[in-house]
Amino acid sequence: MKKGQRIAYLIALAVIVVLLVIAATSGNDLYGTLWSLMPPFVAIGLALISKETFSSLFLGCFVGALLFSNFNIWNTVCNLIGPDVGITAQLCDAWNMGILVFLVLLGILVSLVNRGGGSAAFGRWAKKNIKTRCGAQLITMLLGVIIFIDDYFNCLTVGSVMRPVTESHKISRAKLAYLIDATAAPVCMLVPVSSWGAAVSGYVTDNVLEAGHTGIELFLSQIPYNYYCLGTLFMIIVISVLNIDYGPMFEHEYNAQVKNDLFTTPERPYEGADDYEEGASKSSVLDLIVPIIVLIISCVFSMVYTGGFFEGVDFLTAFADCDAAYGLTIGGLISLVVTFAWFWVRGGIDFVDSFHSIPKGLQQMAEPILILTFAWTLKSFTDGMGSSDFVNALLANADTLQKFLPAIIFVLACVIAFATGTSWGTIGIMVPIVCSAFDPVNQWTLLQIGLAASCAGGVCGDHCSPISDTTIMASTGAHCFHLNHVTTQMTYAVTVIAVSFVSFIIAGFVQNAAICLIINFALVLAVLLVIKSIVNRKYADKIAEIKAANAK
């Protein structure tokens, strides 16, 4: 840590101690107050200052345990580790453990495909057929759109497939992580046949159902108003086609293209981890395509199975009622067994050598598993401190601002998701509030816009948060230092946040999906063109170097 960072870190710790002393001596009940959001803000602030994730998350968890235990030191230690809300509780949770097992299975699968030469074969195909950096970025996005089932699955699969392709076109790991992250969650939030669509549909309250609407119907109706998700996907296309980079991302892209340095910072935990040429002599593109197709089919099959599809429930309802963690784990195991058999039959890897992928895949997932465990623990303390009640109270008197309410909901959802690192949890808090704030009979359009605002805000805050599981998975999939991904994508996300906020204000008054969406896209394009003009003037010399390097 540099001297300036150490000073800022010590100052931040001093501020935290002062705030804790104020909380401890206030004599007030801290439940359901602004204090409930202190633990995640501690973790996020320290992570951004120190560039070190593990200690920041741990200190955030410790502050959460301290507040949750009302400053009783022994109870703090017990709650931090214990089986009720702490680390042990998160590892005993069936859903959490299912996700961790799925990550391990995916890590093994990725290692196996690399060892079998699937990634190398796709890289050779891509070098022949994808001629430009723009094409490589758009293919990354397209693959993310195709793999819409689940954001974890999306991040890890797209990352493993596109690393060799983007590397050959000198696209930085930070840019790859952004492309993955900016596609994964937004796509999942726009597709009803996904774990996200299932989750949101399940949050709809009884008053909406009694008005004759279903959860899936409301989810579908919010899609054209979801300005952050749609605007982010549109932004990827614009910055890829027009070659726009700005903020911290510009430095990473400059270093990748001019200095052939994909990582930029001294922290590069995945450097040298890729071995694309393993098994390359016997491999073909099918060695990548077949495992992915099997993974998609088996995950869809398993998810609808857990939702009762084979017991007579219709497909969409089965997805709405599925156990995503359990289904993904079953699907991951099936695809892993089939992939092992595929490589044995093809002769790409012998029986003994193939099992070397198991410890390697587990090793690659150790860091994200630890970060996720801390992040879940942090969320548990935030929930235990009554963050949802605090938000409910905040919006209790907001019905006088009906037409501005979608924009307010969007901002609040952004803040909560950023602080807690979870979009699902945020949406679970906000959707019941939205359903009660708008009459499903007389204010149906505003209800759709409000739901879109809560979904968009949840995705947005989750997208920006360093403690978000999706952000962690995107960093892992791209083999990018986690905080590099957080700092480089923040500027891009803020651009769409600003446009989305304006769009939700307009939508509250206009209430026409087509007109408002056109305005949203036009604003995104206009802002990016202005940014491109500013960047071209500010970095004229470096842009000339980039053009010269790419012309060689």
C-alpha angles and dihedrals in degrees: 000000000000122000093254091050092049091052092048090047092052091047090050091050090050090051090049091051091050091050091049091050089051091050093047094050098040093086090214129124105258095199115115094008135111087273088074089074095049098091096058092042089053091052094046095045094048092046093053092048100042099032085222117118107187100054091043093052092045092051089048089052090048092052089048091051090047093053093041090052093047091242096303102145098206092047089047092058092043093048093046092057101021135109098249106062106340137087095293090051091055092050091048092051110106095216093049093046090048090056092048092050090048090052091052091049090050091048090053091046092051091047090049093050090049091048090049092051098247094129091045091051092049089048091054091048092047093051089056098043107027104064103169142049088239090056092049092052094046092048089053089053092045092052089050090052092050092051095059101143100095136354096229091051089045096051097048097041097045090045095053092046099044102040095087092043096050091042091057089054093046095246110160121243089240090058092047090050090051093049090050095046094042090054104037105062098029092053092047089051092053098048120074093203094070138089088255094053089050092051096048093046089055093056095063111116131233097257090064092046091048089054088063100262129120131218092246091049092053091046091053093046093055095056099088090049095050094106099171095054095041092041092051093052090047090049092055089056093048097047091045096049096040094037095234120171126164143156118028089335090069091064092050092049092045091053092046094052102035103029098027088234112139096184107042096190128075088245105085107146095170099047109132092008093112118084103178095168098063108123090358096140094065101028132109136183087264088070087069101032097050095054091047094049091047090049093051094046095044093047093050091046092048096046095052088043090059088048093057100257092143090050093063102276115136119252100254093044090049089054091047091052098038126123097234096192094049093043094049091049092053091046092048092051093048092049092047092053091047091048092051089051092045093057093043092052092046092047092231093128129016121236097258097042093050092064091061084079091070100069091035092053091047091049092053090053097047095091098047090044091056093046092048092050091053091044092052091048090052091051090049092057091044090053091044090055091058102252090158092055089050091055092046090054091046092057097037094099099033097097091096087070095055098152093042092045096090090057091047090048090050093053094045092049089049092053095046094046091046091050098043099033094227129106095184092053091047093048089047088057097043104041096065088048090051092048091053095042095058127048107237090212104044100022102038095138093048088049090055091048091046092051090048089051092052092047093045092047092048092052092043097052091043089050092055100038119103090208094053116119091220091052089050092050092049090053090048094047092049094042088235127148102260100233091045087061092047096050097042097048095044094079092050092048093049089056091058092040091059093047092045092051091054090045092054091051090051092045091053089062104030098038093189114126099204097045094045093048091051089050090049093052092044091052092049091051094046093049092048092049090052090049091049090053092050093047092049090056097041098046101029093136095048092046088054089052091050092051091048092049093049092047092062 
